[in-house]
Amino acid sequence: MDRLSVVAARQPESVGRQVRLSGWVRTRRDSKGGFSFIEINDGSSLGNIQVIADGDLENYESEIKHLSPGSSITVEGEVKASGGKGQATEIHAASVTVHGGADPETYPLQKKRHSFEKLREWAHLRPRTNTFGAVMRVRNRICRSIHEFFQEEDFLWIHTPIITASDCEGAGEMFRVSTLDPANPPRNDKGEVDYARDFFGRASYLTVSGQLEGEIYATALGKIYTFGPTFRAENSNTSRHLAEFWMVEPEVAFYELTDNMSLAERFLKRIVGDVLRDCGEDMDFFQQRIDDTTIARLEKVTGGKFQRVPYSEAIEILEKSGQKFEFPVSWGADLQAEHERFLTEQHFESPVILYDYPATIKPFYMRVNDDAAPDRPTVRAMDVLTPGVGEIIGGSQREDRIDVLEARMREQDLNLDEYWWYRELRQFGTVPHSGFGLGLERMVQFVTGMSNIRDVIPFPRTPGNAEF
């Protein structure tokens, strides 16, 4: 007898096989003929499989007739062709083993719709719902595609540190890592906390990005990518921000900005194409239940070239659009989601790559353009914008000139000594190089149409919430 998943047992080619399936009961109803219809799901697919349990089974009266949603069972029996609507197969049970019941009076996930906000309170149970099962299967396919894409393009996966003393963004919004007693920390002669006596001998933090360490390996090994958790101590309660999220960050030596743009476009097309091909049932669910524009948005990614537009041109388009935006548009201001969505959804009706941003709104490591107007310095930054979400990738060509890099660091009041090793990369065989970052959760949001980023990660970490 073969152990089979629900997704495999639902396939017509499984008809005639003697199988063993395990899963959780979604529904059970009695038939006038003295048997029960039980629908079970094991997480392998959106759809359930129907089990027909005959009243002659040994534990029918004592257990099977009392099964309720959430109960866990193992079924042994034969896969047969089904005449039921919307299902190719069903299981005729020879035995049903009950592992655990779920009291219908207290089990929260009864057969009714719950708000996503309410389901966040039940993060230990919400994976059993159709929506969150579908989200996690798509998230898994995206992660697999990320690795497949970079491995096939001969990138090396580099594990950069989660604990760091470097602030990649220079914004200071970092979680401190310390073993000092917060109620009575040691202090130096100036009365300041003496981090020299901390575990790492200096102030240390959870990383906001693996980029700077990634540049070390790109400038030695050529093509690398990092993929892991990152952290932002940003007190932001929006549908787009998390305190803990996953980032993939490729970095490539001898790449200029145009090479970086092409890599990002190929990357997004690959992910979206894989999801559309391999997650059809789940994507149909998102199209029908979450956002009826989902498939059309994704096809705009796979269906044509991304528009490449300088930041200054985008500002002109927005200023002449006649639209009333909540946030005013002016050269030198960072674009907001409403501006990005206007460009992708209304003006260009396609994904857009904006580039050459004002230097004043970008971090120190981005390469300064030589031909920019003196009163409007720009850097070789790029943002990839998609319909429905806005910015989904941010990247740049890195500043490889030591004198310009140090000037930019001084402009942003950074301590050059703390970045001694980063500066030395520009002194010993400096090369042009580029990279970008893609937030995994933003990508899952874009692909699924889910409106809140807290619903595309298993256990969201947000201000005031570290439950589970």
Secondary structure as a PSIPRED ss2 file (coil, helix, strand):
# PSIPRED VFORMAT (PSIPRED V4.0)

   1 M C   1.000  0.000  0.000
   2 D E   0.000  0.000  1.000
   3 R E   0.000  0.000  1.000
   4 L C   1.000  0.000  0.000
   5 S C   1.000  0.000  0.000
   6 V H   0.000  1.000  0.000
   7 V H   0.000  1.000  0.000
   8 A H   0.000  1.000  0.000
   9 A H   0.000  1.000  0.000
  10 R C   1.000  0.000  0.000
  11 Q C   1.000  0.000  0.000
  12 P H   0.000  1.000  0.000
  13 E H   0.000  1.000  0.000
  14 S H   0.000  1.000  0.000
  15 V C   1.000  0.000  0.000
  16 G C   1.000  0.000  0.000
  17 R C   1.000  0.000  0.000
  18 Q E   0.000  0.000  1.000
  19 V E   0.000  0.000  1.000
  20 R E   0.000  0.000  1.000
  21 L E   0.000  0.000  1.000
  22 S E   0.000  0.000  1.000
  23 G E   0.000  0.000  1.000
  24 W E   0.000  0.000  1.000
  25 V E   0.000  0.000  1.000
  26 R E   0.000  0.000  1.000
  27 T E   0.000  0.000  1.000
  28 R E   0.000  0.000  1.000
  29 R E   0.000  0.000  1.000
  30 D E   0.000  0.000  1.000
  31 S C   1.000  0.000  0.000
  32 K C   1.000  0.000  0.000
  33 G C   1.000  0.000  0.000
  34 G C   1.000  0.000  0.000
  35 F E   0.000  0.000  1.000
  36 S E   0.000  0.000  1.000
  37 F E   0.000  0.000  1.000
  38 I E   0.000  0.000  1.000
  39 E E   0.000  0.000  1.000
  40 I E   0.000  0.000  1.000
  41 N E   0.000  0.000  1.000
  42 D C   1.000  0.000  0.000
  43 G C   1.000  0.000  0.000
  44 S C   1.000  0.000  0.000
  45 S C   1.000  0.000  0.000
  46 L C   1.000  0.000  0.000
  47 G C   1.000  0.000  0.000
  48 N C   1.000  0.000  0.000
  49 I E   0.000  0.000  1.000
  50 Q E   0.000  0.000  1.000
  51 V E   0.000  0.000  1.000
  52 I E   0.000  0.000  1.000
  53 A E   0.000  0.000  1.000
  54 D E   0.000  0.000  1.000
  55 G C   1.000  0.000  0.000
  56 D C   1.000  0.000  0.000
  57 L C   1.000  0.000  0.000
  58 E C   1.000  0.000  0.000
  59 N C   1.000  0.000  0.000
  60 Y C   1.000  0.000  0.000
  61 E C   1.000  0.000  0.000
  62 S C   1.000  0.000  0.000
  63 E C   1.000  0.000  0.000
  64 I H   0.000  1.000  0.000
  65 K H   0.000  1.000  0.000
  66 H H   0.000  1.000  0.000
  67 L C   1.000  0.000  0.000
  68 S C   1.000  0.000  0.000
  69 P C   1.000  0.000  0.000
  70 G C   1.000  0.000  0.000
  71 S C   1.000  0.000  0.000
  72 S E   0.000  0.000  1.000
  73 I E   0.000  0.000  1.000
  74 T E   0.000  0.000  1.000
  75 V E   0.000  0.000  1.000
  76 E E   0.000  0.000  1.000
  77 G E   0.000  0.000  1.000
  78 E E   0.000  0.000  1.000
  79 V E   0.000  0.000  1.000
  80 K E   0.000  0.000  1.000
  81 A E   0.000  0.000  1.000
  82 S C   1.000  0.000  0.000
  83 G C   1.000  0.000  0.000
  84 G C   1.000  0.000  0.000
  85 K C   1.000  0.000  0.000
  86 G C   1.000  0.000  0.000
  87 Q C   1.000  0.000  0.000
  88 A C   1.000  0.000  0.000
  89 T E   0.000  0.000  1.000
  90 E E   0.000  0.000  1.000
  91 I E   0.000  0.000  1.000
  92 H E   0.000  0.000  1.000
  93 A E   0.000  0.000  1.000
  94 A E   0.000  0.000  1.000
  95 S E   0.000  0.000  1.000
  96 V E   0.000  0.000  1.000
  97 T E   0.000  0.000  1.000
  98 V E   0.000  0.000  1.000
  99 H E   0.000  0.000  1.000
 100 G E   0.000  0.000  1.000
 101 G C   1.000  0.000  0.000
 102 A C   1.000  0.000  0.000
 103 D C   1.000  0.000  0.000
 104 P C   1.000  0.000  0.000
 105 E C   1.000  0.000  0.000
 106 T C   1.000  0.000  0.000
 107 Y C   1.000  0.000  0.000
 108 P C   1.000  0.000  0.000
 109 L C   1.000  0.000  0.000
 110 Q C   1.000  0.000  0.000
 111 K C   1.000  0.000  0.000
 112 K C   1.000  0.000  0.000
 113 R C   1.000  0.000  0.000
 114 H C   1.000  0.000  0.000
 115 S C   1.000  0.000  0.000
 116 F H   0.000  1.000  0.000
 117 E H   0.000  1.000  0.000
 118 K H   0.000  1.000  0.000
 119 L H   0.000  1.000  0.000
 120 R H   0.000  1.000  0.000
 121 E C   1.000  0.000  0.000
 122 W C   1.000  0.000  0.000
 123 A C   1.000  0.000  0.000
 124 H C   1.000  0.000  0.000
 125 L C   1.000  0.000  0.000
 126 R H   0.000  1.000  0.000
 127 P H   0.000  1.000  0.000
 128 R H   0.000  1.000  0.000
 129 T C   1.000  0.000  0.000
 130 N H   0.000  1.000  0.000
 131 T H   0.000  1.000  0.000
 132 F H   0.000  1.000  0.000
 133 G H   0.000  1.000  0.000
 134 A H   0.000  1.000  0.000
 135 V H   0.000  1.000  0.000
 136 M H   0.000  1.000  0.000
 137 R H   0.000  1.000  0.000
 138 V H   0.000  1.000  0.000
 139 R H   0.000  1.000  0.000
 140 N H   0.000  1.000  0.000
 141 R H   0.000  1.000  0.000
 142 I H   0.000  1.000  0.000
 143 C H   0.000  1.000  0.000
 144 R H   0.000  1.000  0.000
 145 S H   0.000  1.000  0.000
 146 I H   0.000  1.000  0.000
 147 H H   0.000  1.000  0.000
 148 E H   0.000  1.000  0.000
 149 F H   0.000  1.000  0.000
 150 F H   0.000  1.000  0.000
 151 Q H   0.000  1.000  0.000
 152 E H   0.000  1.000  0.000
 153 E C   1.000  0.000  0.000
 154 D C   1.000  0.000  0.000
 155 F C   1.000  0.000  0.000
 156 L E   0.000  0.000  1.000
 157 W E   0.000  0.000  1.000
 158 I C   1.000  0.000  0.000
 159 H C   1.000  0.000  0.000
 160 T C   1.000  0.000  0.000
 161 P C   1.000  0.000  0.000
 162 I C   1.000  0.000  0.000
 163 I E   0.000  0.000  1.000
 164 T E   0.000  0.000  1.000
 165 A C   1.000  0.000  0.000
 166 S C   1.000  0.000  0.000
 167 D C   1.000  0.000  0.000
 168 C C   1.000  0.000  0.000
 169 E C   1.000  0.000  0.000
 170 G C   1.000  0.000  0.000
 171 A C   1.000  0.000  0.000
 172 G C   1.000  0.000  0.000
 173 E C   1.000  0.000  0.000
 174 M C   1.000  0.000  0.000
 175 F C   1.000  0.000  0.000
 176 R E   0.000  0.000  1.000
 177 V E   0.000  0.000  1.000
 178 S C   1.000  0.000  0.000
 179 T C   1.000  0.000  0.000
 180 L C   1.000  0.000  0.000
 181 D C   1.000  0.000  0.000
 182 P C   1.000  0.000  0.000
 183 A C   1.000  0.000  0.000
 184 N C   1.000  0.000  0.000
 185 P C   1.000  0.000  0.000
 186 P C   1.000  0.000  0.000
 187 R E   0.000  0.000  1.000
 188 N C   1.000  0.000  0.000
 189 D C   1.000  0.000  0.000
 190 K C   1.000  0.000  0.000
 191 G C   1.000  0.000  0.000
 192 E C   1.000  0.000  0.000
 193 V E   0.000  0.000  1.000
 194 D C   1.000  0.000  0.000
 195 Y H   0.000  1.000  0.000
 196 A H   0.000  1.000  0.000
 197 R H   0.000  1.000  0.000
 198 D C   1.000  0.000  0.000
 199 F C   1.000  0.000  0.000
 200 F C   1.000  0.000  0.000
 201 G C   1.000  0.000  0.000
 202 R C   1.000  0.000  0.000
 203 A C   1.000  0.000  0.000
 204 S E   0.000  0.000  1.000
 205 Y E   0.000  0.000  1.000
 206 L E   0.000  0.000  1.000
 207 T C   1.000  0.000  0.000
 208 V C   1.000  0.000  0.000
 209 S C   1.000  0.000  0.000
 210 G C   1.000  0.000  0.000
 211 Q H   0.000  1.000  0.000
 212 L H   0.000  1.000  0.000
 213 E H   0.000  1.000  0.000
 214 G H   0.000  1.000  0.000
 215 E H   0.000  1.000  0.000
 216 I H   0.000  1.000  0.000
 217 Y H   0.000  1.000  0.000
 218 A H   0.000  1.000  0.000
 219 T H   0.000  1.000  0.000
 220 A H   0.000  1.000  0.000
 221 L H   0.000  1.000  0.000
 222 G C   1.000  0.000  0.000
 223 K E   0.000  0.000  1.000
 224 I E   0.000  0.000  1.000
 225 Y E   0.000  0.000  1.000
 226 T E   0.000  0.000  1.000
 227 F E   0.000  0.000  1.000
 228 G E   0.000  0.000  1.000
 229 P E   0.000  0.000  1.000
 230 T E   0.000  0.000  1.000
 231 F E   0.000  0.000  1.000
 232 R C   1.000  0.000  0.000
 233 A C   1.000  0.000  0.000
 234 E C   1.000  0.000  0.000
 235 N C   1.000  0.000  0.000
 236 S C   1.000  0.000  0.000
 237 N C   1.000  0.000  0.000
 238 T C   1.000  0.000  0.000
 239 S C   1.000  0.000  0.000
 240 R C   1.000  0.000  0.000
 241 H C   1.000  0.000  0.000
 242 L C   1.000  0.000  0.000
 243 A C   1.000  0.000  0.000
 244 E E   0.000  0.000  1.000
 245 F E   0.000  0.000  1.000
 246 W E   0.000  0.000  1.000
 247 M E   0.000  0.000  1.000
 248 V E   0.000  0.000  1.000
 249 E E   0.000  0.000  1.000
 250 P E   0.000  0.000  1.000
 251 E E   0.000  0.000  1.000
 252 V E   0.000  0.000  1.000
 253 A E   0.000  0.000  1.000
 254 F C   1.000  0.000  0.000
 255 Y C   1.000  0.000  0.000
 256 E C   1.000  0.000  0.000
 257 L H   0.000  1.000  0.000
 258 T H   0.000  1.000  0.000
 259 D H   0.000  1.000  0.000
 260 N H   0.000  1.000  0.000
 261 M H   0.000  1.000  0.000
 262 S H   0.000  1.000  0.000
 263 L H   0.000  1.000  0.000
 264 A H   0.000  1.000  0.000
 265 E H   0.000  1.000  0.000
 266 R H   0.000  1.000  0.000
 267 F H   0.000  1.000  0.000
 268 L H   0.000  1.000  0.000
 269 K H   0.000  1.000  0.000
 270 R H   0.000  1.000  0.000
 271 I H   0.000  1.000  0.000
 272 V H   0.000  1.000  0.000
 273 G H   0.000  1.000  0.000
 274 D H   0.000  1.000  0.000
 275 V H   0.000  1.000  0.000
 276 L H   0.000  1.000  0.000
 277 R H   0.000  1.000  0.000
 278 D H   0.000  1.000  0.000
 279 C C   1.000  0.000  0.000
 280 G H   0.000  1.000  0.000
 281 E H   0.000  1.000  0.000
 282 D H   0.000  1.000  0.000
 283 M H   0.000  1.000  0.000
 284 D H   0.000  1.000  0.000
 285 F H   0.000  1.000  0.000
 286 F H   0.000  1.000  0.000
 287 Q H   0.000  1.000  0.000
 288 Q H   0.000  1.000  0.000
 289 R H   0.000  1.000  0.000
 290 I C   1.000  0.000  0.000
 291 D C   1.000  0.000  0.000
 292 D C   1.000  0.000  0.000
 293 T C   1.000  0.000  0.000
 294 T H   0.000  1.000  0.000
 295 I H   0.000  1.000  0.000
 296 A H   0.000  1.000  0.000
 297 R H   0.000  1.000  0.000
 298 L H   0.000  1.000  0.000
 299 E H   0.000  1.000  0.000
 300 K H   0.000  1.000  0.000
 301 V H   0.000  1.000  0.000
 302 T H   0.000  1.000  0.000
 303 G C   1.000  0.000  0.000
 304 G C   1.000  0.000  0.000
 305 K C   1.000  0.000  0.000
 306 F C   1.000  0.000  0.000
 307 Q E   0.000  0.000  1.000
 308 R E   0.000  0.000  1.000
 309 V E   0.000  0.000  1.000
 310 P E   0.000  0.000  1.000
 311 Y H   0.000  1.000  0.000
 312 S H   0.000  1.000  0.000
 313 E H   0.000  1.000  0.000
 314 A H   0.000  1.000  0.000
 315 I H   0.000  1.000  0.000
 316 E H   0.000  1.000  0.000
 317 I H   0.000  1.000  0.000
 318 L H   0.000  1.000  0.000
 319 E H   0.000  1.000  0.000
 320 K C   1.000  0.000  0.000
 321 S C   1.000  0.000  0.000
 322 G C   1.000  0.000  0.000
 323 Q C   1.000  0.000  0.000
 324 K C   1.000  0.000  0.000
 325 F C   1.000  0.000  0.000
 326 E C   1.000  0.000  0.000
 327 F C   1.000  0.000  0.000
 328 P C   1.000  0.000  0.000
 329 V C   1.000  0.000  0.000
 330 S C   1.000  0.000  0.000
 331 W C   1.000  0.000  0.000
 332 G C   1.000  0.000  0.000
 333 A C   1.000  0.000  0.000
 334 D C   1.000  0.000  0.000
 335 L C   1.000  0.000  0.000
 336 Q C   1.000  0.000  0.000
 337 A H   0.000  1.000  0.000
 338 E H   0.000  1.000  0.000
 339 H H   0.000  1.000  0.000
 340 E H   0.000  1.000  0.000
 341 R H   0.000  1.000  0.000
 342 F H   0.000  1.000  0.000
 343 L H   0.000  1.000  0.000
 344 T H   0.000  1.000  0.000
 345 E H   0.000  1.000  0.000
 346 Q H   0.000  1.000  0.000
 347 H H   0.000  1.000  0.000
 348 F C   1.000  0.000  0.000
 349 E C   1.000  0.000  0.000
 350 S C   1.000  0.000  0.000
 351 P C   1.000  0.000  0.000
 352 V E   0.000  0.000  1.000
 353 I E   0.000  0.000  1.000
 354 L E   0.000  0.000  1.000
 355 Y E   0.000  0.000  1.000
 356 D E   0.000  0.000  1.000
 357 Y E   0.000  0.000  1.000
 358 P E   0.000  0.000  1.000
 359 A H   0.000  1.000  0.000
 360 T H   0.000  1.000  0.000
 361 I H   0.000  1.000  0.000
 362 K C   1.000  0.000  0.000
 363 P C   1.000  0.000  0.000
 364 F C   1.000  0.000  0.000
 365 Y C   1.000  0.000  0.000
 366 M E   0.000  0.000  1.000
 367 R C   1.000  0.000  0.000
 368 V E   0.000  0.000  1.000
 369 N C   1.000  0.000  0.000
 370 D C   1.000  0.000  0.000
 371 D C   1.000  0.000  0.000
 372 A C   1.000  0.000  0.000
 373 A C   1.000  0.000  0.000
 374 P C   1.000  0.000  0.000
 375 D C   1.000  0.000  0.000
 376 R C   1.000  0.000  0.000
 377 P C   1.000  0.000  0.000
 378 T E   0.000  0.000  1.000
 379 V E   0.000  0.000  1.000
 380 R E   0.000  0.000  1.000
 381 A E   0.000  0.000  1.000
 382 M E   0.000  0.000  1.000
 383 D E   0.000  0.000  1.000
 384 V E   0.000  0.000  1.000
 385 L E   0.000  0.000  1.000
 386 T E   0.000  0.000  1.000
 387 P C   1.000  0.000  0.000
 388 G C   1.000  0.000  0.000
 389 V C   1.000  0.000  0.000
 390 G E   0.000  0.000  1.000
 391 E E   0.000  0.000  1.000
 392 I E   0.000  0.000  1.000
 393 I E   0.000  0.000  1.000
 394 G E   0.000  0.000  1.000
 395 G E   0.000  0.000  1.000
 396 S E   0.000  0.000  1.000
 397 Q E   0.000  0.000  1.000
 398 R E   0.000  0.000  1.000
 399 E C   1.000  0.000  0.000
 400 D C   1.000  0.000  0.000
 401 R C   1.000  0.000  0.000
 402 I H   0.000  1.000  0.000
 403 D H   0.000  1.000  0.000
 404 V H   0.000  1.000  0.000
 405 L H   0.000  1.000  0.000
 406 E H   0.000  1.000  0.000
 407 A H   0.000  1.000  0.000
 408 R H   0.000  1.000  0.000
 409 M H   0.000  1.000  0.000
 410 R H   0.000  1.000  0.000
 411 E H   0.000  1.000  0.000
 412 Q C   1.000  0.000  0.000
 413 D C   1.000  0.000  0.000
 414 L C   1.000  0.000  0.000
 415 N C   1.000  0.000  0.000
 416 L H   0.000  1.000  0.000
 417 D H   0.000  1.000  0.000
 418 E H   0.000  1.000  0.000
 419 Y H   0.000  1.000  0.000
 420 W H   0.000  1.000  0.000
 421 W H   0.000  1.000  0.000
 422 Y H   0.000  1.000  0.000
 423 R H   0.000  1.000  0.000
 424 E H   0.000  1.000  0.000
 425 L C   1.000  0.000  0.000
 426 R C   1.000  0.000  0.000
 427 Q C   1.000  0.000  0.000
 428 F C   1.000  0.000  0.000
 429 G C   1.000  0.000  0.000
 430 T C   1.000  0.000  0.000
 431 V C   1.000  0.000  0.000
 432 P C   1.000  0.000  0.000
 433 H E   0.000  0.000  1.000
 434 S E   0.000  0.000  1.000
 435 G E   0.000  0.000  1.000
 436 F E   0.000  0.000  1.000
 437 G E   0.000  0.000  1.000
 438 L E   0.000  0.000  1.000
 439 G E   0.000  0.000  1.000
 440 L H   0.000  1.000  0.000
 441 E H   0.000  1.000  0.000
 442 R H   0.000  1.000  0.000
 443 M H   0.000  1.000  0.000
 444 V H   0.000  1.000  0.000
 445 Q H   0.000  1.000  0.000
 446 F H   0.000  1.000  0.000
 447 V H   0.000  1.000  0.000
 448 T H   0.000  1.000  0.000
 449 G C   1.000  0.000  0.000
 450 M C   1.000  0.000  0.000
 451 S C   1.000  0.000  0.000
 452 N C   1.000  0.000  0.000
 453 I H   0.000  1.000  0.000
 454 R H   0.000  1.000  0.000
 455 D H   0.000  1.000  0.000
 456 V C   1.000  0.000  0.000
 457 I C   1.000  0.000  0.000
 458 P C   1.000  0.000  0.000
 459 F C   1.000  0.000  0.000
 460 P C   1.000  0.000  0.000
 461 R C   1.000  0.000  0.000
 462 T E   0.000  0.000  1.000
 463 P C   1.000  0.000  0.000
 464 G C   1.000  0.000  0.000
 465 N E   0.000  0.000  1.000
 466 A C   1.000  0.000  0.000
 467 E C   1.000  0.000  0.000
 468 F C   1.000  0.000  0.000
